[in-house]
Amino acid sequence: MRADTSDVAFRLLMALGDLWEGLTDAGIDPSAKGLHITQEYLGGYTRYCAGPGSHPRLVVEWNESSRHLRVIRCEPWPGAEATISATVAFIRNEARSRGISDIVDRTLVAACKEPDRPTRRTVLAAAVQANPALATRRV
């Protein structure tokens, strides 16, 4: 997975972040499969922090209206795709059993579609210093 909107796993991760609070309110524990996501609204940007535990391996800020993605942190995360996949499967099953699968599936299907508009991506200098191969490295 790359911190880039052209990557399906990354788009699914952001969709899970958008669903996270609602899933918790519905009694579904989205972190049950080892994925942890926090989301913070920053006046135009939404910050997503994700990882396999309390220390986020990936921190990005996304502005939907300007289609701008800022990569703050992108550390190696072995098994990221498998963790995201297991979380999606778990959430879909739980949503189906609670009768909210239409909402969950609509969000996840939209995340799988290729973006219809280009995205501008900025990798902050601190992220590059910590990981010089960030522009091409897979998480």
C-alpha positions in Angstrom: 0.0 0.0 0.0 1.2 3.5 -0.8 0.0 6.7 0.7 -1.5 7.8 -2.6 -5.1 8.0 -3.8 -4.2 5.8 -6.8 -3.8 2.9 -4.4 -7.0 0.9 -3.7 -5.8 -0.2 -0.2 -5.1 3.4 0.7 -8.6 4.5 -0.5 -10.2 1.7 1.5 -8.2 2.7 4.6 -9.5 6.3 4.3 -13.1 5.0 3.8 -12.7 2.9 6.9 -11.6 6.0 8.7 -14.8 7.8 7.5 -16.9 4.9 8.8 -15.0 4.3 12.0 -17.1 6.4 14.5 -20.4 5.2 13.0 -19.4 1.6 13.2 -18.4 2.1 16.9 -21.8 3.7 17.5 -23.5 0.7 15.9 -21.7 -1.6 18.3 -19.1 -2.9 15.8 -15.5 -2.9 17.0 -13.6 -1.9 13.8 -10.3 -2.5 15.5 -11.0 -6.2 16.2 -8.8 -7.3 13.3 -5.8 -5.2 14.4 -6.3 -2.0 12.5 -6.4 1.3 14.4 -7.5 4.5 12.8 -8.1 8.0 14.2 -9.6 10.9 12.3 -9.3 14.5 13.2 -10.9 17.5 11.4 -8.5 20.4 10.8 -10.5 23.1 9.1 -10.6 21.9 5.4 -8.3 18.9 5.9 -9.0 15.6 7.6 -6.1 13.9 9.3 -6.0 10.1 9.2 -3.7 8.3 11.6 -3.5 4.5 11.0 -1.5 1.6 12.0 -1.5 -1.9 13.6 -1.5 -0.4 17.1 -1.4 2.7 19.1 1.6 4.1 17.2 0.4 5.2 13.7 2.5 4.0 10.8 0.7 6.3 8.4 -0.4 9.9 9.0 -1.9 11.8 6.1 -4.1 14.9 5.7 -6.7 15.0 3.0 -8.6 17.9 1.6 -11.5 16.6 -0.5 -12.4 19.9 -2.2 -8.9 20.7 -3.4 -8.0 16.9 -3.8 -4.8 17.5 -1.9 -3.1 14.8 0.1 -0.3 15.6 2.5 1.8 12.7 3.7 3.0 13.5 7.2 4.4 10.1 8.2 4.7 6.9 6.2 6.6 4.2 8.0 7.0 0.5 6.9 3.9 -1.5 7.8 4.3 -5.1 6.9 1.0 -6.8 6.3 -0.9 -3.5 5.8 -3.0 -4.8 2.9 -3.9 -8.1 4.8 -4.9 -6.1 7.9 -7.1 -3.7 5.8 -8.6 -6.7 3.9 -9.4 -8.6 7.2 -10.9 -5.5 8.7 -13.1 -4.8 5.6 -14.4 -8.5 5.7 -15.1 -8.3 9.4 -16.9 -5.0 9.1 -19.0 -6.1 6.2 -20.1 -9.3 8.1 -20.9 -7.3 11.2 -22.8 -4.7 9.2 -24.8 -7.3 7.5 -25.9 -8.9 10.8 -26.9 -5.4 12.1 -28.8 -4.4 8.9 -26.5 -1.5 8.0 -24.7 -3.2 5.1 -26.1 -0.9 2.5 -24.3 2.1 4.1 -21.0 0.3 4.7 -21.0 -1.3 1.2 -21.8 1.9 -0.6 -18.8 3.6 1.1 -16.4 0.7 0.4 -17.5 0.3 -3.2 -17.0 4.0 -3.8 -13.5 3.7 -2.4 -12.7 1.0 -4.9 -13.5 3.2 -7.9 -10.7 5.0 -9.6 -10.7 8.7 -8.7 -12.4 10.8 -11.4 -10.3 13.9 -10.8 -6.5 14.2 -10.3 -5.0 14.5 -6.9 -2.1 16.7 -5.8 0.2 14.9 -3.3 2.7 16.6 -1.0 5.2 14.6 1.1 6.4 16.8 4.0 10.2 17.1 4.5 10.1 15.5 7.9 8.5 12.4 6.4 11.2 12.3 3.7 14.0 12.7 6.2 12.7 9.8 8.2 12.2 7.7 5.1 14.2 8.9 2.0 12.6 6.3 -0.3 9.1 7.5 0.6 8.1 8.6 -2.9 8.4 5.0 -4.2 8.3 2.9 -1.1 5.4 0.7 -0.3 4.1 0.8 3.3 
